[in-house]
Amino acid sequence: MNRHSFLPHWNYIPHDASGRDQERGHLELIGSPDLLGPKAELGLAAGLRGAGPDGGAGPDGALSVREAAGVLRNRVRGQRVSVWGQVGSVHPLLEVSGSCFFFFCLDDQQQTVPVLVKGSRLWWAQCVCVGVTVCVTALRVCVLRGWRGNSVLCVTDRSEIHTGYTPGHTHSEATHTQEHTHPEDPQPLPLSVTGPAHSDQLQKDQEEAEPEELPVQSGGRIKRSRVISYQGTVTEVVSEGAGLYLLDRKVGLCLAYQPPARRKLRPGDQVELHQVHFLFRPSPDFPPSMLCCCLGSSLRVSAFSRVGGASREPGCPGDGVLPRLLLQSNRGVDQYLWTYSLASQLVHSLVPSEPPCPPLHPPLPHCVCLLSWKLSETLWTQRGQRDIYSEMLDRPHRCPLDQYQVDPFVPQLLSVSDVLQSLRLSCWSSLLPPGVLSSSQVNSGLSWSCSTLTSDPRTGDSLRPRPLLLVGVLQLPSERSEFTQSLELRDATAAVSCVVTETTEEENGGQRSAFNTAWIGSLVCVRSFTMVTERFLQSEFPSCRHLDQNGFISNRTSRVYLQFSLDDLIILSPSVTMATHLRMRGAEPGSEDLHRNQREEEEGDDEGSCLKKRRCDEELSSSVAMVTAHEGGEPPRPCVSMVIRVESKGGVAWRNAVISGSDEGAGLQLGFSATALLIGPVVSWGRDPKNQPMTEKEAEPEREEKVLLQFSGVSSRWFPLLQPGSIYRLTAPNTQDSSVLIGCSDAGQKGVELHADSSLQVRPDWRIHTLTRPLLLPHTWTQVTWFWFWSDPAPGECIWGQWLMLRGKRWH
């Protein structure tokens, strides 16, 4: 350092990998420099002349590691010492609270002394290598808060480092130790007792003995990693942003547990790893042999790649997002590797090929990383915060990489298109019906058949050997959907029809059809589901022996749908209506949240309560903007609405109806009808209230009117969400005319009185929102209850009775 040098071998690397920003770049030395001219009176020589009682201890009086350990135990204020020893570990450069520093440790056979380097001596990180003997002068003892070991040696402004130091060196000899050695004459580098491992040796050792296995835990086997040294060549950059690489085409390397280095690794770099953790099969999505660096590991590039620029993989999910999240929490490497695999798959299944306009903030790749991290938090419990000082300085060494889990049933994410393609390819693999059948029986049995697969291979036949996950947005079916009367799960690749159920509130906990419209537009993860494949075949097989001849098949089709319960969904990003529903559900009558909200309303002058409530609302709604633009930014649109209670619902059938947007007038369309009770009058709004709680102006206690809702064409897609006994808000957008929601009565002949409900044709652009907490006013309906009672005519005979509390009147 501080010498005039000639640089014969170098690469110029622009700051921007594309080469457009030519003014900001750096030189990468790929060969040792040649010194020019006489020695400058700088650096070590100046430090030696300044050594003394006022300038600090010199190298002549350097203490051994064992003696320095005694100085740490008996601290003397103002004391400056020099210490020599072999470098056992070099820890990465950290920045905490705006202060940059790094540690390296001097070892002998029995003792270890940590040295804290900061300030103007940070360039020592380029000179300190594991296995090199050094002497460090003018060190002081300082107390490191946050570490139970407490005392460490810290550099001062007069500290100097002497590489290649041995006891008994003279001043002139020591000044030569800072010269850089040439590749032709490298100084010895004792890495470990047996020397550094290579990929072949690592594979051989692994076949002989796997890492220590601990008692079996729920969900997989817990193993203990081994700490080794390794030398290898970077052959592939798996993900620069996630800190994942491939060494020697066989061994995975994870650097996510260390802060990102300024100079990224590139294919062709030769690296030396010390105190690195070796793990075997921590993830089924990565190579069996994995090396992971923690804060106690050392990484050094021993030979630079001659590649001119850093290689950047096209599918890197969010540059550096996952490692930054990892530094904030204590996660196992098996969990981190799974989270990265999930993020990579989410990029394929959620991010469209064309970027949205205007671009979203944060960008979609960053959103994908946050979503994968959020999903992993639901599958694994937190270990608490990382203790960075203990991870670097504790002896024996402890860190999040000490143990890892090997689970062959770790979930696997598939896109919707992958599921559909696999099911359609496998559904025709076998046509053989059971038994010996006649020709008519064979063709009749093959005309329709059904098969089911589960998402978890541990519960039945499955599509993959690992449990499956699906991530997508729940939507109403489109006009081109295969099932026009069921919900859809859609991602960026395809959409699949779904039969969605939920658990009832009764004691037996049975399943019923889902009715809450707040799920529409929510990004969810389906953890458990059943895949149903229906096959339709028109054939004329003479017998069972001809089933392998496709010439007897005149037509064959199949359709696929999923069945799952709302209990098996994880909300990754709620829709606006779902966010409202979650807030209301958290403040149900009798809950602590409701009492807290009431207290906050009573204490309106308490700014802390208001800020806390506002912060909770922001956190709940922030995830909405991660995937879709927040609707709060849209201009307010007027609308009219009315609150209804569905009494009954008919089935979907082909009906004569006016076809909107067509010159043909009337025609056959799929549709259904539903009878609803009007809770109140038509109300005008300046903005769509969606599923906000019902207001007093929407209820009319004395009203007893029913309406027959007609759904046809596109509007029939509301069929799966309209359930008898549920309360909904029917909204007509972009109008203030209340007459659009007033039904018309059927005109009868003169003198004939018709006792029919008014009819209302639901238009395609109207919206329906479920009200889970309707307003409970005096003389209004409350609920429908079924119960047993004894009849008088036949004592002991049990019959059904229904009591309905409606507007203060009893009906049975």
Rosetta blueprint (number, residue, H / E / L):
1 M L
2 N L
3 R L
4 H L
5 S E
6 F E
7 L L
8 P L
9 H L
10 W E
11 N E
12 Y E
13 I E
14 P E
15 H L
16 D L
17 A L
18 S L
19 G L
20 R L
21 D L
22 Q L
23 E L
24 R L
25 G E
26 H E
27 L E
28 E E
29 L E
30 I L
31 G L
32 S L
33 P L
34 D E
35 L E
36 L L
37 G L
38 P L
39 K L
40 A L
41 E L
42 L L
43 G L
44 L H
45 A H
46 A H
47 G H
48 L H
49 R H
50 G L
51 A L
52 G E
53 P L
54 D L
55 G L
56 G E
57 A L
58 G L
59 P H
60 D H
61 G H
62 A L
63 L E
64 S L
65 V H
66 R H
67 E H
68 A H
69 A H
70 G H
71 V H
72 L H
73 R H
74 N L
75 R L
76 V L
77 R L
78 G L
79 Q L
80 R L
81 V E
82 S E
83 V E
84 W E
85 G E
86 Q E
87 V E
88 G E
89 S E
90 V E
91 H L
92 P L
93 L L
94 L E
95 E E
96 V E
97 S L
98 G L
99 S E
100 C E
101 F E
102 F E
103 F E
104 F E
105 C E
106 L E
107 D E
108 D L
109 Q L
110 Q L
111 Q L
112 T E
113 V E
114 P E
115 V E
116 L E
117 V E
118 K E
119 G H
120 S H
121 R H
122 L H
123 W H
124 W H
125 A H
126 Q H
127 C L
128 V L
129 C L
130 V L
131 G L
132 V L
133 T E
134 V E
135 C E
136 V E
137 T E
138 A E
139 L E
140 R E
141 V E
142 C E
143 V E
144 L L
145 R L
146 G L
147 W L
148 R L
149 G L
150 N L
151 S E
152 V E
153 L E
154 C E
155 V L
156 T L
157 D L
158 R L
159 S L
160 E L
161 I E
162 H E
163 T E
164 G L
165 Y L
166 T L
167 P L
168 G L
169 H L
170 T L
171 H H
172 S H
173 E H
174 A H
175 T H
176 H H
177 T H
178 Q H
179 E L
180 H L
181 T L
182 H L
183 P L
184 E L
185 D L
186 P L
187 Q L
188 P L
189 L L
190 P L
191 L L
192 S L
193 V L
194 T L
195 G L
196 P L
197 A E
198 H L
199 S H
200 D H
201 Q H
202 L H
203 Q H
204 K H
205 D H
206 Q H
207 E H
208 E H
209 A L
210 E L
211 P L
212 E L
213 E E
214 L L
215 P L
216 V L
217 Q E
218 S L
219 G L
220 G E
221 R E
222 I E
223 K E
224 R E
225 S L
226 R E
227 V E
228 I E
229 S E
230 Y E
231 Q E
232 G E
233 T E
234 V E
235 T E
236 E E
237 V E
238 V E
239 S E
240 E L
241 G L
242 A L
243 G L
244 L E
245 Y E
246 L E
247 L E
248 D L
249 R L
250 K L
251 V E
252 G E
253 L E
254 C E
255 L L
256 A L
257 Y L
258 Q L
259 P L
260 P L
261 A L
262 R L
263 R L
264 K L
265 L L
266 R L
267 P L
268 G L
269 D L
270 Q E
271 V E
272 E E
273 L E
274 H E
275 Q E
276 V E
277 H E
278 F E
279 L E
280 F E
281 R L
282 P L
283 S L
284 P L
285 D L
286 F L
287 P L
288 P L
289 S E
290 M E
291 L E
292 C E
293 C L
294 C L
295 L L
296 G L
297 S L
298 S E
299 L E
300 R E
301 V E
302 S E
303 A E
304 F L
305 S L
306 R L
307 V L
308 G L
309 G L
310 A L
311 S L
312 R L
313 E L
314 P L
315 G L
316 C L
317 P L
318 G L
319 D L
320 G L
321 V H
322 L H
323 P H
324 R H
325 L H
326 L H
327 L H
328 Q H
329 S L
330 N L
331 R L
332 G L
333 V H
334 D H
335 Q H
336 Y H
337 L H
338 W H
339 T H
340 Y H
341 S H
342 L H
343 A H
344 S H
345 Q H
346 L H
347 V H
348 H H
349 S H
350 L H
351 V L
352 P L
353 S L
354 E L
355 P L
356 P L
357 C L
358 P L
359 P L
360 L L
361 H L
362 P L
363 P L
364 L H
365 P H
366 H H
367 C H
368 V H
369 C H
370 L H
371 L H
372 S H
373 W H
374 K H
375 L H
376 S H
377 E H
378 T H
379 L H
380 W L
381 T L
382 Q L
383 R L
384 G L
385 Q L
386 R L
387 D L
388 I H
389 Y H
390 S H
391 E H
392 M H
393 L H
394 D L
395 R L
396 P L
397 H L
398 R L
399 C L
400 P L
401 L L
402 D L
403 Q E
404 Y E
405 Q E
406 V E
407 D L
408 P L
409 F L
410 V L
411 P L
412 Q E
413 L E
414 L L
415 S L
416 V H
417 S H
418 D H
419 V H
420 L H
421 Q H
422 S H
423 L H
424 R H
425 L H
426 S H
427 C L
428 W L
429 S L
430 S L
431 L L
432 L L
433 P L
434 P L
435 G L
436 V L
437 L L
438 S L
439 S H
440 S H
441 Q H
442 V H
443 N H
444 S H
445 G H
446 L H
447 S H
448 W E
449 S E
450 C E
451 S E
452 T E
453 L E
454 T E
455 S L
456 D L
457 P L
458 R L
459 T L
460 G L
461 D L
462 S E
463 L L
464 R L
465 P L
466 R L
467 P L
468 L E
469 L E
470 L E
471 V E
472 G E
473 V E
474 L E
475 Q E
476 L L
477 P L
478 S L
479 E L
480 R L
481 S L
482 E L
483 F L
484 T L
485 Q L
486 S L
487 L E
488 E E
489 L E
490 R E
491 D L
492 A L
493 T L
494 A L
495 A E
496 V E
497 S E
498 C E
499 V E
500 V E
501 T E
502 E E
503 T E
504 T L
505 E L
506 E L
507 E L
508 N L
509 G L
510 G L
511 Q E
512 R E
513 S E
514 A L
515 F L
516 N L
517 T H
518 A H
519 W H
520 I L
521 G L
522 S L
523 L E
524 V E
525 C E
526 V E
527 R L
528 S L
529 F L
530 T E
531 M E
532 V E
533 T E
534 E E
535 R E
536 F E
537 L E
538 Q E
539 S E
540 E L
541 F L
542 P L
543 S L
544 C H
545 R H
546 H H
547 L L
548 D L
549 Q L
550 N H
551 G H
552 F H
553 I E
554 S E
555 N E
556 R E
557 T E
558 S E
559 R E
560 V E
561 Y E
562 L E
563 Q E
564 F E
565 S E
566 L H
567 D H
568 D H
569 L E
570 I E
571 I E
572 L E
573 S E
574 P L
575 S L
576 V H
577 T H
578 M H
579 A H
580 T H
581 H H
582 L H
583 R H
584 M H
585 R H
586 G L
587 A L
588 E L
589 P L
590 G L
591 S L
592 E H
593 D H
594 L H
595 H H
596 R H
597 N H
598 Q H
599 R H
600 E H
601 E H
602 E H
603 E L
604 G L
605 D L
606 D L
607 E H
608 G H
609 S H
610 C H
611 L H
612 K H
613 K H
614 R H
615 R H
616 C H
617 D H
618 E H
619 E H
620 L H
621 S H
622 S H
623 S H
624 V H
625 A H
626 M H
627 V L
628 T L
629 A L
630 H L
631 E H
632 G H
633 G H
634 E L
635 P L
636 P L
637 R L
638 P L
639 C E
640 V E
641 S E
642 M E
643 V E
644 I E
645 R E
646 V E
647 E E
648 S E
649 K E
650 G L
651 G L
652 V L
653 A E
654 W E
655 R E
656 N E
657 A E
658 V E
659 I L
660 S L
661 G L
662 S L
663 D L
664 E L
665 G L
666 A E
667 G E
668 L E
669 Q E
670 L E
671 G E
672 F E
673 S E
674 A E
675 T E
676 A E
677 L E
678 L E
679 I L
680 G L
681 P L
682 V L
683 V E
684 S E
685 W E
686 G L
687 R L
688 D L
689 P L
690 K L
691 N L
692 Q L
693 P L
694 M L
695 T L
696 E H
697 K H
698 E H
699 A L
700 E L
701 P L
702 E L
703 R L
704 E L
705 E L
706 K E
707 V E
708 L E
709 L E
710 Q E
711 F E
712 S E
713 G H
714 V H
715 S H
716 S H
717 R H
718 W H
719 F H
720 P H
721 L H
722 L L
723 Q L
724 P L
725 G L
726 S L
727 I E
728 Y E
729 R E
730 L E
731 T E
732 A E
733 P E
734 N L
735 T L
736 Q L
737 D L
738 S H
739 S H
740 V H
741 L H
742 I L
743 G L
744 C E
745 S L
746 D L
747 A L
748 G L
749 Q L
750 K L
751 G L
752 V L
753 E L
754 L L
755 H L
756 A L
757 D L
758 S E
759 S E
760 L E
761 Q E
762 V L
763 R L
764 P L
765 D L
766 W L
767 R E
768 I E
769 H E
770 T E
771 L L
772 T L
773 R L
774 P L
775 L L
776 L L
777 L L
778 P L
779 H L
780 T L
781 W L
782 T L
783 Q L
784 V E
785 T E
786 W E
787 F E
788 W E
789 F E
790 W E
791 S L
792 D L
793 P L
794 A L
795 P L
796 G L
797 E L
798 C E
799 I E
800 W E
801 G E
802 Q E
803 W E
804 L E
805 M E
806 L E
807 R L
808 G L
809 K E
810 R E
811 W E
812 H L
